[in-house]
Structures are given as structure tokens and as C-alpha cells.
């Protein structure tokens, strides 16, 4: 029986590149990267070199740059064809191509059923032809048109980051499940011994009183595989960054069974979320996102002492209130390398966890930690069992 990879290996005169995949694990890895990128951006660029294929994208609206490099050894066949001298200029133009993630995502809708993939980069017509053969020997061809716009590439080196922490994705997933998935921004304070994560403050009017609340989690350095914080002459480092990017990056790392790294330096400098795989499918995936410096008022309200004193610790029940009932304190923005920005409008909720968790409530403009006891008794015109008041 003829294997799928030998059925269509020929090229016509308009083909610039021919890439083949027949390894199931490699096909799933490529598909999951494309699926992850499609959640964050509308277009991706494919950069072809003699020994690699780099997939990268930039989303100014979400303040993030993404990049994943597939070496030629990742593919079962990796061929770059030379054209005649008359077409040499066209080769330079098409060396980096842009496609819609919506169109490319159609190829990877059912990853488990794909047995073999072949990519044809063609000059006439300008398109990316993807041929997929399923395990049921069903052959599908996708003619994906090339986009005219060129996606910029964000270049930022891990070597410029002075702080680094790493752990298995499951550790981070357990940590961040304390925060609502729709949360737009997460704040952190890192020192030599532990790291603190905070959600943005939210205000709600209850019986003509203004109640401010937030979710906060503290994690000891010993919980991480690697933990290195270079705070220089400062006691700690504090910054804010977009939370949705972190969630999607963690989801991809868990799917790839990869190690997860967070690199950062100072507020205002980019943060890098790095995914490093091992085994037969070696991949390096980087998410470069912007960070924001916390205001003096925000730093004043983020008191870490209550997270280490047992008298302030509490386990809270999930919030059942609808999101639209919350009144944000105000709009905040995160700038993409001092360029575009987006509005922060997420809402917070609380959930049970075995991590160190605390809730801070305050009336009016003052903020003081309260010892919340879960007695099950309702306090008159206040709040019940540590949940946000109704």
C-alpha cells in the first residue's frame, strides 16, 4: 500500500516551498499552536528560511506579540525550491506570507483525524495550498489566499529580563483558577521569598455604602521549579499585565506537556511567556506582552502583609452575582511598547482554593484588611460569608 506521503510529492513550476508532516504528535503540536494564536489575533505571518519555518503575529489591540519556530527537522520533508532569475524578486516578496487565522484554522478543526499534511507555497496564483489526508483516507485540499498586509514581528530577548520563574503549567493553572476567566488585567508583586497576584479593585454600592474588593493570592518561592527575582536596590518588583494572554499561553503549554517560564524585568518593559517542549517535537513558543507600572494609589492598596498573617486568611465561596452589576473604579490601559492601548474592563470573582488567598474590603476611599469569619450568619445590611455583598 502506498503511504500518503508518496502520493503527492511532486511540484509544479509555481511552487516555492513544499513541507510535509506525517508524524501524529507533530501535526497536533502545529495545530495547537495555530489554534492558540487564532484566539489572540486575526492574521499570522509565515516566515520561510532554508532551515526553518517561523509563525509569528502581532495584536496591538491585546498588546501581544507571538512567535513559534519550527526547525526543518520538525517536518518529514522540508524543501525550498529555487526559481528562475526572472522570478527571484517574487521569491523575496513571498518569503514572508500572511494568511488569515480563520482560514488556516479550518485545516486543524479535527486534529485527531489528520494522518498526513502537505503545504504548498505557490506563486501563481499567490496562495497557500494545504493538502490533508485523514485516517479514513479522506483527502481534502484547502486553497488559502494570501493577505496583502504584512504582520510586524516583535523582537525582544529573554537575556534582557532580570527575573525568571518556571513551573509545570498545572501549578500556574491551580494558582490562576482563583481569578475569573474574564479578568482583563492581573497585577503582581515579587520579592525574594514569594510572589503575590492581585486582581483590579472593584467597587459596588450596598445600602448607600461604597464597598471595594479584590482577589489576592500569595505563592512561596519553593512552589516554583525556578525562582529568581533581581529586585536590585528595591524591596520588590510590581507591575500589571494582560491576563487573557497568560491563560491562553498556559492552556497551550499544558496541551504540549511543556515547561512554562515567565521572564520580566521592570514595569514598562515587556514580559515574555516562554513555552519549551521536550521529546520528539522540539518547540520554542514565545508570547511577548507589555506591562504597566502601578500607580502610587494602587501600590498603597496592595498590602502584602495580610497574605502572610494567618489571622487574615479566609476561604471564600464563589460569587454568584452577575458581572454587569459591578461598577468599575475607572478605565485603565496597558500600552504595547509605548504605542497602542486597550481598555481594561474585566470583573473579578472568588473561588475555593488550597493556596493562600485573602480578600480585602474597604468603605469609601479607605482600605483596611478585615478578618472575615465564615460563620454562616448574615450580618445586617452588610455581607454574608465573605462573598461580595448583594
Steps between C-alpha positions, in 0.01 A plus 500: 500500500635843412546734794331842479836680495589339165177586327559871445864593528536656156504873448412721209693802376309740723586324827747681726493266798374153582462390864370164618389365837409139569583477871182511707661680795652764271168559323324551833774735624478716188120501514490601866737790439277624216188455715658697786614785274154519341349585839722807529538637147336509156810459282827312523813517288703199387870577461684245286873443523723226368490310830188619685144626491409776746139580580457842657228754562435833667180620664514867594149483643604235752856632543672176404750359255516123435762286334569130450788353299482158337841370394531298179547185713145549629368408154534168322578695181617863481582626149563856381517520119700753301328676214630659183676836521191674364307385804769573757336825604172316553679252724617783724149644516338170594770388745270635772132435436192598696183294531178532694490288814133430431587345165797303629302379800269305269784255435541418869138471613536125565861442600455141610382388155788646296755241390707701254543865400668668207556875454557651154606865483413607146574806286223471239249548638637649823366256753580243764374157396456259790424135428377290791439125505291358783535161664198391296703580183280801429698761310425871539664796327486853642589793273577783743542845340790718611427830673651824376594636841824397669493422872781668692732289709572586864864444591586490870763281662465292816857607581372849582271365776647494851218296661405142419267238640389165363269214593283238339186653346281320756653706783410825325155369405421423864624844597305701245172312536440735795441781250206528266575402141363830368746701705690735267797594716707338774742674735799345671750584771815286514769494765774254594271263694160499333280637225163668542229522234212750520191574300392857436290669764128510441239718669138424575233703673324320785246676721645835393851386591788459256668160541832432331631144462767298321641146474859441609719189500848446647738223389828408672816478291533131589187422294686581175761290322702816445459830680741785448403860579761770453342799669833686515469779756124466532318281751272356231387531139141593418326516163177420315452297182212367283350184651333340191838451332629312803195271505534405132876447530451272800233302317740445208786400732280242671387357163863469387609355836770767508685704760370852558719802575422860590776756431468866594710795610335824605155648458478649154738242350355204308426170673575172322294184551717218366391143419774241454416145392711187531495165325453432132327832422731780611322836503573847631191720531528855633225745596633856539259727684515849639494591868374805683641685798269510799390838627589612851139452606499143368824417680363651821194276485701184429602407853681164499509461878141373517590209270763363738317547830273205580246718675409662168471183295162381382346264250224668306205355314450563128326823410160442340430863414479591134795689358303801378408591860858606580607860453866535392705763681625638170660416170860390494721429202800288417728633230664280240859619509382863535264478201141374499289426805184322599242559769484279804147398590513157655314394812622294791355207685615270777543123517616237746867411496770340710733792429546798728208726413374820656221748435528867590192715547486872567235770543529818298859592416660327796634147471566287806529120520210335677491165672212325324355210695288241319237454767208453264308779676383801304610842624233760470536725193856385444630180341467125545777243537769712347330521159452831318186661649176476310 
